[in-house]
Amino acid sequence: MVWLASRNTRIDTENAFRVGPLIAATEARGQSVVRLNFGEPDFPVPAPIVATLKQALDGGATRYCDPQGTPELRQAIATHVGSRRGFEVDPATVVVFPGGKPAIGLSQQVYCEPGDEVIYPSPGFPIYESFIRYVGAVPVPLHLDAGNGFSFDADALADLITPRTRMIYLNFPSNPTGGVASRAQIERLAAVIDARCGPDVRIFSDEIYEDILFDGAEHFSIASLPSMRSRTVIASGFSKSFAWTGGRVGYAVLPNREEAECFRRLNINYFSCVPPYNQSAAITALESAEVWQAVSEMTRTFERRRDLVCDGVAALDGFTVQRPGGAFYLFPGIEGVCDALDLIGFHANLPDELRLKTSPSGLFQLFALDAHGVAVLDRRAFGQIGADGHHYLRLSIAAADETLLEGIAALKNASSDVAGLKRFLQDGLWEAML
Ligand SMILES: Cc1ncc(COP(=O)(O)O)c(C=O)c1O
């Protein structure tokens, strides 16, 4: 065994990336795979963004630049974020990162002392939970319940806040549930935070799906409430709205310049700067009317697919579905499937070293990929603490209609293939997939 510092055992991963090698292995056996596992829009990057990228490269924007983000991009972000949320944003409080993800873990490094408590939604984006123990803080999941539409409930939040609470993660529209909070719900959360938290408690408001909203809903940020502004980190980015996951540009707006300076220093220590050609193109993304037209068309397509997939999945035996209000995921319950296939009993009887690595829905996920060629993610991929007994899958709807219908057909076949599942579980090859 190589020697590694103990903190390596305290960080987890994002299973969406772990599934890649399993898909490759399945395809290598000759089984084609319908990919409904990845949180990546299946649209091209809008043309004006690509044009600016090329121009910036041709123009030599290939050197080190401001570690906090170029002044031009920070100004564009300040204008964009401020005008949408109804207050003025100082560009010196904006920090640019390589994607939306780094701000999540870096904020725990900036704000948390060992023993501090961090509240986050579960199911939620896995990186919230993944990092907390790495910085010595204590994860406090707020469990979202299908029974009340997976909402981040104000009373549940009130019960979790203690004098050690240091950060609260919010994410609307949400990954993986597609849940959207109304202004009234956000006001209730703010009232609880106002009443229970000291001024040093930080809200990390992950708004990366802010543009992907359905049914005429409008994005409302908790930072738009005056009492929340001075304690909220607004985080967003360019991966989802602009179908530009490979560009690796995200940002946070910090409550004040001092806090922004801490992130700037971490940027210098970790990666020096975000490539300047990508930052130039990010300005185009925010400022081009043609780009916003493309974002709106993409969102309407997701909305139409949401209906297609909801109707298709709701018709499957053993699946229950909530209609998401935003993002591009469906998070159906599959307790009925796990029951009918006796996966709950099978999982309960596994030896500890296997049982703790998976779940009934996790076993179904592996079987659906291996035998029926459909890649999805299970509930545990979105926060492991307290996930036991919750049987869900996440399906990404970022795929063409035919692909989505093929995926639904494959899930239907998998959920009724008792003999195939028996063979799959008996031959034991799934153990190597964990
Ligand atoms: C809620 C949420 N926050 C942040 C991110 C990270 O985005 P990026 O790919 O820009 O790092 C994702 C990506 O899936 C996400 O779902």
The ligand as a Tripos MOL2 file, in Angstrom:
@<TRIPOS>MOLECULE
LIG
   16    16     1     0     0
SMALL
NO_CHARGES

@<TRIPOS>ATOM
      1 C1        -25.5250   22.2140   -8.9280 C.3       1 LIG1
      2 C2        -24.2310   22.2640   -9.6550 C.ar      1 LIG1
      3 N1        -23.3000   23.1360   -9.2530 N.ar      1 LIG1
      4 C3        -22.1140   23.2110   -9.8590 C.ar      1 LIG1
      5 C4        -21.8140   22.3900  -10.9380 C.ar      1 LIG1
      6 C5        -20.4490   22.4810  -11.5460 C.3       1 LIG1
      7 O1        -20.4490   23.0110  -12.8080 O.3       1 LIG1
      8 P1        -19.1290   23.0900  -13.6690 P.3       1 LIG1
      9 O2        -19.1820   21.9780  -14.6430 O.co2     1 LIG1
     10 O3        -19.1710   24.4330  -14.3050 O.co2     1 LIG1
     11 O4        -17.9540   22.9590  -12.7600 O.co2     1 LIG1
     12 C6        -22.7540   21.4730  -11.3890 C.ar      1 LIG1
     13 C7        -22.4400   20.5550  -12.4950 C.2       1 LIG1
     14 O5        -23.0860   19.5650  -12.7290 O.2       1 LIG1
     15 C8        -24.0010   21.4010  -10.7260 C.ar      1 LIG1
     16 O6        -24.9390   20.5260  -11.1030 O.3       1 LIG1
@<TRIPOS>BOND
     1     1     2 1
     2     2     3 ar
     3     2    15 ar
     4     3     4 ar
     5     4     5 ar
     6     5     6 1
     7     5    12 ar
     8     6     7 1
     9     7     8 1
    10     8     9 2
    11     8    10 1
    12     8    11 1
    13    12    13 1
    14    12    15 ar
    15    13    14 2
    16    15    16 1
@<TRIPOS>SUBSTRUCTURE
     1 LIG1         1 GROUP 0 **** ****
